[in-house]
Amino acid sequence: MIKTKNLMILGVALIVLLGISLMQKSEHEKATSQSSVSLLVADGFVPADLSRISLGFGSQTEAVVLSNTPTGWVVDTAWQAKANLPRIETLVRNLTGLTGEFRSDSAEVLADYGLDPDNSLQIRATNPGGELVITLDVGRKPERATGNFVRQPDNDKVFVSQKNLLSQMGIYGEPAAPQNRFFLELQAMQEDRLEVDRMVVDSGTERLELLKIFAVEPAAAGAADSLPSIDRNTWEWRLVGEPEAALAKTKVDAVLNSLVAIRANDLVDPQVEAATYGLAEPERRAELHLQDGRQLVLNFGDDRPAVDGAPAGTYLRLAGQSTVWVVTEYAVKNIFKGLDDLKPE
């Protein structure tokens, strides 16, 4: 009888302890996990809905500022140079409707997530009325996860986003100040190689004028009004002034390809004196003469070493334009070939 009574008391005690444990677990989950997913940025935004996007880091609250102007998006913090629209579209697409899983609501551990004020990246975007519609602070990337720790400004709740936002701003490690270069449209030259009739390449020590000799399609047999036609898809190259000099088509075509499609790796202040960049009286220049009568002149200035994270390269300005590009040494070497480099093996 006594043993049965003791077993009953022990059973009741176990039930009470189990109930307390379940209640504590429930309270802990309620305090730490909250809803499994929370909406952090309203859904439905596209770049056209925004007038301004600012990206900051720590006290540098406007490291990069992008503005939506009547002529398109520009990078305000890079002399209002044209912005790369696809990168803005990608950033906005990853922000709009952003959700996250709750991790913490303690201000004491914000630094552990890279979300303290000195080490987090800030995203702020306004609509055409000047109203802030996107506000988000971005921290480091968690281990074994694809997103970032994020929070709303002035709120200690930390979430893990499902998307890696840092990579959408050109940052692939720990949070850092974003760079203007990532959002610049750096296509300095883009023309159709088939439209080029002639090009001039002047290295300062050797000037080469190179003329396309197009294939001619004969007149149609038996058609009285048929005339020979030019096939602009087929050509050879001739060195003007030295018709006897044989040229390797593939080698000269490589120069043409390099000239019609130049992608820069940076640009610099266009208001600085041209002489600072070696562009007042440039020694190196190239010309493209097109079928439609246009003549494009490319002036190449001094070489720039890599300094303070800015890439090395050569200054380039197209005649009649204000932008000063920095193009790679590789691109310049591919353009300024000597005559001996263009002859057959």
VOMIGU-354216 format. One record per residue (C-alpha): y, x, z; residue in three letters; residue number from 1. Coordinates in nm, 3 decimals. Each point is the difference from the previous one (the first is absolute). Layout:
# VOMIGU-354216
{{Y, X, Z}, 'ALA', NUM}
...
This chain:
# VOMIGU-354216
{{0.000, 0.000, 0.000}, 'MET', 1}
{{0.238, 0.277, 0.096}, 'ILE', 2}
{{-0.088, 0.193, -0.314}, 'LYS', 3}
{{0.070, -0.306, -0.218}, 'THR', 4}
{{0.338, -0.050, 0.171}, 'LYS', 5}
{{0.092, 0.368, -0.058}, 'ASN', 6}
{{-0.095, -0.024, -0.366}, 'LEU', 7}
{{0.218, -0.309, -0.039}, 'MET', 8}
{{0.295, 0.177, 0.162}, 'ILE', 9}
{{-0.054, 0.305, -0.223}, 'LEU', 10}
{{-0.018, -0.223, -0.310}, 'GLY', 11}
{{0.325, -0.176, 0.091}, 'VAL', 12}
{{0.170, 0.338, 0.058}, 'ALA', 13}
{{-0.114, 0.124, -0.341}, 'LEU', 14}
{{0.131, -0.313, -0.169}, 'ILE', 15}
{{0.338, 0.044, 0.173}, 'VAL', 16}
{{0.018, 0.368, -0.096}, 'LEU', 17}
{{-0.091, -0.084, -0.360}, 'LEU', 18}
{{0.269, -0.265, -0.009}, 'GLY', 19}
{{0.258, 0.241, 0.137}, 'ILE', 20}
{{-0.104, 0.261, -0.258}, 'SER', 21}
{{0.026, -0.246, -0.288}, 'LEU', 22}
{{0.338, -0.120, 0.124}, 'MET', 23}
{{0.131, 0.357, 0.027}, 'GLN', 24}
{{-0.128, 0.083, -0.348}, 'LYS', 25}
{{0.165, -0.313, -0.138}, 'SER', 26}
{{0.331, 0.086, 0.167}, 'GLU', 27}
{{-0.021, 0.360, -0.130}, 'HIS', 28}
{{-0.069, -0.113, -0.357}, 'GLU', 29}
{{0.283, -0.250, 0.024}, 'LYS', 30}
{{0.238, 0.275, 0.117}, 'ALA', 31}
{{-0.106, 0.267, -0.247}, 'THR', 32}
{{-0.130, -0.157, -0.317}, 'SER', 33}
{{0.203, -0.317, -0.038}, 'GLN', 34}
{{-0.046, -0.153, -0.347}, 'SER', 35}
{{-0.225, 0.208, -0.226}, 'SER', 36}
{{0.268, 0.015, -0.272}, 'VAL', 37}
{{0.379, -0.046, 0.018}, 'SER', 38}
{{0.250, -0.038, -0.283}, 'LEU', 39}
{{0.253, 0.284, 0.018}, 'LEU', 40}
{{0.201, -0.051, -0.320}, 'VAL', 41}
{{0.062, -0.333, -0.170}, 'ALA', 42}
{{-0.190, -0.060, -0.321}, 'ASP', 43}
{{0.128, -0.046, -0.354}, 'GLY', 44}
{{0.254, 0.280, -0.045}, 'PHE', 45}
{{0.054, 0.180, -0.331}, 'VAL', 46}
{{0.267, 0.266, -0.069}, 'PRO', 47}
{{0.225, -0.259, -0.167}, 'ALA', 48}
{{0.025, -0.182, 0.338}, 'ASP', 49}
{{0.151, 0.307, 0.164}, 'LEU', 50}
{{0.340, 0.163, -0.031}, 'SER', 51}
{{-0.059, 0.313, 0.206}, 'ARG', 52}
{{-0.286, 0.198, 0.153}, 'ILE', 53}
{{0.069, 0.276, 0.250}, 'SER', 54}
{{-0.261, 0.244, 0.125}, 'LEU', 55}
{{0.070, 0.212, 0.304}, 'GLY', 56}
{{-0.169, 0.236, 0.242}, 'PHE', 57}
{{0.107, 0.050, 0.360}, 'GLY', 58}
{{0.377, 0.031, 0.024}, 'SER', 59}
{{0.028, 0.035, -0.379}, 'GLN', 60}
{{0.001, -0.375, -0.055}, 'THR', 61}
{{0.092, 0.012, -0.370}, 'GLU', 62}
{{-0.193, 0.294, -0.141}, 'ALA', 63}
{{-0.060, -0.198, -0.319}, 'VAL', 64}
{{0.204, -0.302, -0.108}, 'VAL', 65}
{{-0.101, -0.207, -0.302}, 'LEU', 66}
{{0.241, -0.256, -0.147}, 'SER', 67}
{{-0.058, -0.282, -0.246}, 'ASN', 68}
{{0.292, 0.013, -0.246}, 'THR', 69}
{{0.076, -0.212, -0.308}, 'PRO', 70}
{{-0.142, 0.282, -0.214}, 'THR', 71}
{{-0.311, 0.054, 0.212}, 'GLY', 72}
{{-0.111, 0.177, 0.316}, 'TRP', 73}
{{0.171, 0.328, 0.089}, 'VAL', 74}
{{-0.043, 0.259, 0.274}, 'VAL', 75}
{{0.333, -0.013, 0.186}, 'ASP', 76}
{{-0.082, 0.314, 0.195}, 'THR', 77}
{{-0.058, 0.195, -0.323}, 'ALA', 78}
{{0.332, -0.057, -0.176}, 'TRP', 79}
{{-0.106, -0.351, -0.106}, 'GLN', 80}
{{-0.253, 0.142, -0.242}, 'ALA', 81}
{{-0.244, -0.240, -0.165}, 'LYS', 82}
{{-0.291, -0.094, 0.225}, 'ALA', 83}
{{-0.366, -0.014, -0.092}, 'ASN', 84}
{{-0.058, -0.376, -0.007}, 'LEU', 85}
{{-0.383, 0.012, 0.017}, 'PRO', 86}
{{0.019, 0.188, 0.330}, 'ARG', 87}
{{0.241, -0.254, 0.144}, 'ILE', 88}
{{-0.226, -0.280, -0.121}, 'GLU', 89}
{{-0.302, 0.166, 0.164}, 'THR', 90}
{{0.182, 0.045, 0.331}, 'LEU', 91}
{{0.121, -0.362, 0.008}, 'VAL', 92}
{{-0.341, -0.131, -0.108}, 'ARG', 93}
{{-0.164, 0.183, 0.291}, 'ASN', 94}
{{0.261, -0.124, 0.247}, 'LEU', 95}
{{0.014, -0.365, -0.095}, 'THR', 96}
{{-0.239, -0.210, 0.208}, 'GLY', 97}
{{-0.099, 0.307, 0.204}, 'LEU', 98}
{{-0.236, -0.079, 0.288}, 'THR', 99}
{{-0.126, 0.211, 0.287}, 'GLY', 100}
{{-0.243, 0.004, 0.292}, 'GLU', 101}
{{0.143, 0.023, 0.351}, 'PHE', 102}
{{-0.050, 0.328, 0.188}, 'ARG', 103}
{{0.247, 0.027, 0.287}, 'SER', 104}
{{0.314, -0.143, 0.154}, 'ASP', 105}
{{0.091, 0.287, 0.231}, 'SER', 106}
{{0.319, 0.194, -0.066}, 'ALA', 107}
{{-0.149, 0.296, 0.185}, 'GLU', 108}
{{-0.254, 0.070, -0.274}, 'VAL', 109}
{{0.219, -0.045, -0.311}, 'LEU', 110}
{{0.009, 0.377, -0.053}, 'ALA', 111}
{{-0.381, 0.005, -0.015}, 'ASP', 112}
{{0.024, -0.218, -0.309}, 'TYR', 113}
{{0.286, 0.197, -0.158}, 'GLY', 114}
{{0.228, -0.296, 0.062}, 'LEU', 115}
{{0.254, 0.143, 0.243}, 'ASP', 116}
{{0.356, -0.009, -0.139}, 'PRO', 117}
{{0.008, 0.373, -0.080}, 'ASP', 118}
{{-0.323, 0.012, -0.202}, 'ASN', 119}
{{-0.040, -0.330, -0.183}, 'SER', 120}
{{0.098, -0.092, -0.351}, 'LEU', 121}
{{0.226, -0.302, -0.034}, 'GLN', 122}
{{0.000, -0.251, -0.285}, 'ILE', 123}
{{0.287, -0.246, -0.031}, 'ARG', 124}
{{0.066, -0.232, -0.295}, 'ALA', 125}
{{0.270, -0.259, -0.057}, 'THR', 126}
{{0.029, -0.295, -0.236}, 'ASN', 127}
{{0.300, -0.056, -0.231}, 'PRO', 128}
{{0.178, -0.177, 0.286}, 'GLY', 129}
{{-0.020, 0.312, 0.216}, 'GLY', 130}
{{-0.258, -0.149, 0.238}, 'GLU', 131}
{{-0.274, 0.227, 0.133}, 'LEU', 132}
{{-0.327, -0.143, -0.130}, 'VAL', 133}
{{-0.236, 0.296, 0.047}, 'ILE', 134}
{{0.008, 0.210, 0.317}, 'THR', 135}
{{-0.287, 0.228, 0.092}, 'LEU', 136}
{{-0.059, 0.329, 0.178}, 'ASP', 137}
{{-0.295, 0.206, -0.124}, 'VAL', 138}
{{-0.194, 0.254, 0.204}, 'GLY', 139}
{{-0.292, 0.228, -0.058}, 'ARG', 140}
{{-0.332, -0.078, -0.161}, 'LYS', 141}
{{-0.280, -0.090, 0.243}, 'PRO', 142}
{{-0.329, 0.186, -0.010}, 'GLU', 143}
{{-0.267, -0.160, -0.216}, 'ARG', 144}
{{0.238, -0.266, -0.134}, 'ALA', 145}
{{0.195, -0.044, -0.323}, 'THR', 146}
{{0.325, -0.144, 0.134}, 'GLY', 147}
{{0.277, 0.109, 0.235}, 'ASN', 148}
{{0.114, -0.088, 0.348}, 'PHE', 149}
{{0.304, -0.224, -0.040}, 'VAL', 150}
{{0.234, -0.208, 0.210}, 'ARG', 151}
{{0.308, -0.214, -0.032}, 'GLN', 152}
{{0.320, 0.173, 0.120}, 'PRO', 153}
{{0.098, -0.082, 0.359}, 'ASP', 154}
{{-0.355, -0.120, 0.068}, 'ASN', 155}
{{-0.265, 0.203, 0.180}, 'ASP', 156}
{{-0.297, -0.176, -0.160}, 'LYS', 157}
{{-0.197, 0.243, -0.215}, 'VAL', 158}
{{-0.221, -0.111, -0.288}, 'PHE', 159}
{{-0.222, 0.172, -0.254}, 'VAL', 160}
{{0.088, -0.097, -0.356}, 'SER', 161}
{{-0.268, -0.050, -0.261}, 'GLN', 162}
{{0.197, 0.209, -0.251}, 'LYS', 163}
{{0.113, 0.362, 0.004}, 'ASN', 164}
{{0.376, -0.035, -0.024}, 'LEU', 165}
{{0.082, 0.370, 0.034}, 'LEU', 166}
{{-0.168, 0.083, -0.329}, 'SER', 167}
{{0.216, -0.264, -0.171}, 'GLN', 168}
{{0.299, 0.213, 0.099}, 'MET', 169}
{{-0.146, 0.335, -0.109}, 'GLY', 170}
{{-0.111, 0.107, 0.350}, 'ILE', 171}
{{-0.362, 0.107, 0.029}, 'TYR', 172}
{{-0.020, 0.147, 0.350}, 'GLY', 173}
{{0.182, -0.074, 0.322}, 'GLU', 174}
{{0.312, -0.221, -0.017}, 'PRO', 175}
{{0.296, 0.195, -0.137}, 'ALA', 176}
{{0.333, -0.062, -0.168}, 'ALA', 177}
{{-0.051, -0.152, -0.347}, 'PRO', 178}
{{0.142, 0.190, -0.298}, 'GLN', 179}
{{0.227, -0.130, -0.277}, 'ASN', 180}
{{-0.215, 0.178, -0.260}, 'ARG', 181}
{{-0.291, -0.236, 0.054}, 'PHE', 182}
{{0.209, -0.301, -0.105}, 'PHE', 183}
{{0.189, 0.159, -0.289}, 'LEU', 184}
{{-0.072, -0.074, -0.364}, 'GLU', 185}
{{-0.063, 0.356, -0.115}, 'LEU', 186}
{{-0.079, -0.059, -0.367}, 'GLN', 187}
{{0.275, 0.217, -0.147}, 'ALA', 188}
{{-0.104, -0.042, -0.363}, 'MET', 189}
{{-0.227, -0.246, -0.177}, 'GLN', 190}
{{0.006, -0.029, -0.378}, 'GLU', 191}
{{-0.254, -0.081, -0.269}, 'ASP', 192}
{{-0.129, 0.322, -0.156}, 'ARG', 193}
{{-0.050, -0.182, -0.331}, 'LEU', 194}
{{0.375, -0.066, -0.023}, 'GLU', 195}
{{0.094, 0.369, 0.011}, 'VAL', 196}
{{0.090, 0.162, -0.334}, 'ASP', 197}
{{0.117, 0.340, 0.118}, 'ARG', 198}
{{0.046, 0.202, 0.317}, 'MET', 199}
{{0.195, 0.309, 0.096}, 'VAL', 200}
{{-0.106, 0.225, 0.285}, 'VAL', 201}
{{0.245, 0.271, 0.108}, 'ASP', 202}
{{-0.111, 0.226, 0.285}, 'SER', 203}
{{0.323, 0.201, -0.006}, 'GLY', 204}
{{-0.174, 0.292, -0.168}, 'THR', 205}
{{-0.179, -0.185, -0.282}, 'GLU', 206}
{{0.097, -0.317, -0.186}, 'ARG', 207}
{{-0.271, -0.196, -0.182}, 'LEU', 208}
{{0.073, -0.299, -0.224}, 'GLU', 209}
{{-0.323, -0.187, -0.068}, 'LEU', 210}
{{-0.027, -0.266, -0.270}, 'LEU', 211}
{{-0.273, -0.258, -0.048}, 'LYS', 212}
{{-0.141, -0.013, -0.353}, 'ILE', 213}
{{-0.155, -0.345, -0.027}, 'PHE', 214}
{{-0.296, -0.084, -0.221}, 'ALA', 215}
{{0.085, -0.207, -0.306}, 'VAL', 216}
{{-0.212, -0.297, -0.102}, 'GLU', 217}
{{-0.020, -0.024, -0.382}, 'PRO', 218}
{{0.115, -0.308, -0.184}, 'ALA', 219}
{{-0.259, -0.272, -0.041}, 'ALA', 220}
{{-0.189, 0.040, -0.325}, 'ALA', 221}
{{0.088, -0.258, -0.264}, 'GLY', 222}
{{0.306, -0.136, 0.186}, 'ALA', 223}
{{0.312, 0.060, -0.207}, 'ALA', 224}
{{0.241, -0.054, 0.289}, 'ASP', 225}
{{-0.200, 0.199, 0.257}, 'SER', 226}
{{0.157, 0.317, 0.139}, 'LEU', 227}
{{-0.140, 0.282, 0.210}, 'PRO', 228}
{{0.042, -0.057, 0.375}, 'SER', 229}
{{0.027, 0.229, 0.300}, 'ILE', 230}
{{-0.280, -0.003, 0.256}, 'ASP', 231}
{{0.179, 0.065, 0.331}, 'ARG', 232}
{{-0.330, 0.032, 0.181}, 'ASN', 233}
{{-0.097, 0.314, -0.191}, 'THR', 234}
{{0.208, 0.318, -0.017}, 'TRP', 235}
{{0.012, 0.376, 0.001}, 'GLU', 236}
{{0.275, 0.222, 0.141}, 'TRP', 237}
{{0.233, 0.232, -0.187}, 'ARG', 238}
{{0.234, 0.256, 0.150}, 'LEU', 239}
{{0.342, -0.069, -0.157}, 'VAL', 240}
{{0.138, 0.308, -0.169}, 'GLY', 241}
{{-0.338, 0.171, -0.015}, 'GLU', 242}
{{-0.224, -0.223, -0.208}, 'PRO', 243}
{{-0.250, 0.281, -0.036}, 'GLU', 244}
{{-0.072, 0.006, 0.374}, 'ALA', 245}
{{-0.326, -0.181, 0.068}, 'ALA', 246}
{{-0.004, -0.212, 0.317}, 'LEU', 247}
{{-0.291, -0.139, 0.198}, 'ALA', 248}
{{0.043, -0.378, 0.005}, 'LYS', 249}
{{-0.174, -0.045, 0.333}, 'THR', 250}
{{0.224, 0.258, 0.166}, 'LYS', 251}
{{0.325, -0.145, -0.132}, 'VAL', 252}
{{-0.123, -0.350, 0.081}, 'ASP', 253}
{{-0.048, 0.118, 0.359}, 'ALA', 254}
{{0.369, 0.097, 0.013}, 'VAL', 255}
{{0.091, -0.342, -0.143}, 'LEU', 256}
{{-0.216, -0.178, 0.256}, 'ASN', 257}
{{0.166, 0.191, 0.282}, 'SER', 258}
{{0.349, -0.087, -0.125}, 'LEU', 259}
{{-0.047, -0.373, -0.059}, 'VAL', 260}
{{-0.151, -0.067, 0.345}, 'ALA', 261}
{{0.162, 0.193, 0.284}, 'ILE', 262}
{{-0.065, -0.108, 0.357}, 'ARG', 263}
{{0.219, 0.165, 0.261}, 'ALA', 264}
{{-0.101, 0.075, 0.356}, 'ASN', 265}
{{0.347, -0.052, 0.148}, 'ASP', 266}
{{0.366, -0.058, -0.079}, 'LEU', 267}
{{0.319, 0.135, 0.155}, 'VAL', 268}
{{0.361, -0.100, 0.060}, 'ASP', 269}
{{0.157, -0.071, -0.341}, 'PRO', 270}
{{0.354, 0.042, 0.137}, 'GLN', 271}
{{-0.045, 0.370, 0.069}, 'VAL', 272}
{{0.161, 0.237, -0.250}, 'GLU', 273}
{{-0.226, 0.062, -0.298}, 'ALA', 274}
{{0.035, 0.376, 0.044}, 'ALA', 275}
{{-0.177, -0.029, 0.337}, 'THR', 276}
{{-0.313, -0.100, -0.188}, 'TYR', 277}
{{0.050, 0.239, -0.290}, 'GLY', 278}
{{0.086, -0.294, -0.226}, 'LEU', 279}
{{0.362, 0.084, -0.087}, 'ALA', 280}
{{-0.109, 0.228, -0.286}, 'GLU', 281}
{{-0.378, -0.030, -0.004}, 'PRO', 282}
{{-0.192, 0.271, -0.185}, 'GLU', 283}
{{-0.309, -0.213, -0.052}, 'ARG', 284}
{{0.017, -0.323, -0.193}, 'ARG', 285}
{{-0.216, -0.223, -0.215}, 'ALA', 286}
{{0.077, -0.271, -0.254}, 'GLU', 287}
{{-0.197, -0.295, -0.127}, 'LEU', 288}
{{0.108, -0.159, -0.328}, 'HIS', 289}
{{-0.144, -0.350, -0.041}, 'LEU', 290}
{{-0.063, -0.224, -0.297}, 'GLN', 291}
{{0.264, -0.250, 0.116}, 'ASP', 292}
{{0.272, 0.267, -0.014}, 'GLY', 293}
{{0.016, 0.073, 0.371}, 'ARG', 294}
{{0.031, 0.358, 0.115}, 'GLN', 295}
{{-0.112, 0.077, 0.354}, 'LEU', 296}
{{0.118, 0.326, 0.151}, 'VAL', 297}
{{-0.166, 0.140, 0.310}, 'LEU', 298}
{{0.186, 0.271, 0.191}, 'ASN', 299}
{{-0.203, 0.216, 0.237}, 'PHE', 300}
{{0.181, 0.184, 0.279}, 'GLY', 301}
{{-0.097, 0.233, 0.282}, 'ASP', 302}
{{-0.329, 0.008, 0.182}, 'ASP', 303}
{{-0.009, -0.137, 0.355}, 'ARG', 304}
{{-0.231, 0.143, 0.267}, 'PRO', 305}
{{-0.185, -0.229, 0.239}, 'ALA', 306}
{{0.225, -0.046, 0.305}, 'VAL', 307}
{{-0.029, -0.229, 0.305}, 'ASP', 308}
{{-0.281, -0.202, -0.152}, 'GLY', 309}
{{0.177, -0.047, -0.334}, 'ALA', 310}
{{-0.224, 0.107, -0.290}, 'PRO', 311}
{{0.078, 0.295, -0.224}, 'ALA', 312}
{{0.094, -0.055, -0.362}, 'GLY', 313}
{{0.265, 0.027, -0.270}, 'THR', 314}
{{0.315, -0.209, -0.025}, 'TYR', 315}
{{0.017, -0.228, -0.304}, 'LEU', 316}
{{0.274, -0.228, -0.128}, 'ARG', 317}
{{-0.006, -0.205, -0.319}, 'LEU', 318}
{{0.322, 0.014, -0.197}, 'ALA', 319}
{{0.212, -0.309, 0.064}, 'GLY', 320}
{{-0.176, -0.083, 0.327}, 'GLN', 321}
{{0.097, 0.076, 0.360}, 'SER', 322}
{{-0.340, 0.038, 0.165}, 'THR', 323}
{{-0.108, 0.354, 0.084}, 'VAL', 324}
{{-0.377, 0.023, 0.015}, 'TRP', 325}
{{-0.223, 0.268, 0.144}, 'VAL', 326}
{{-0.298, 0.056, -0.230}, 'VAL', 327}
{{-0.305, 0.213, 0.061}, 'THR', 328}
{{-0.040, 0.359, -0.116}, 'GLU', 329}
{{-0.315, -0.116, -0.181}, 'TYR', 330}
{{0.199, -0.246, -0.214}, 'ALA', 331}
{{0.263, 0.261, -0.088}, 'VAL', 332}
{{-0.262, 0.257, -0.103}, 'LYS', 333}
{{-0.165, -0.256, -0.227}, 'ASN', 334}
{{0.329, -0.066, -0.180}, 'ILE', 335}
{{0.143, 0.349, -0.049}, 'PHE', 336}
{{-0.265, 0.167, -0.210}, 'LYS', 337}
{{0.076, 0.297, -0.222}, 'GLY', 338}
{{-0.080, 0.008, -0.372}, 'LEU', 339}
{{-0.298, 0.225, 0.059}, 'ASP', 340}
{{-0.138, -0.261, 0.243}, 'ASP', 341}
{{0.012, -0.266, -0.271}, 'LEU', 342}
{{-0.180, 0.186, -0.275}, 'LYS', 343}
{{-0.370, -0.049, -0.071}, 'PRO', 344}
{{-0.245, 0.222, 0.185}, 'GLU', 345}
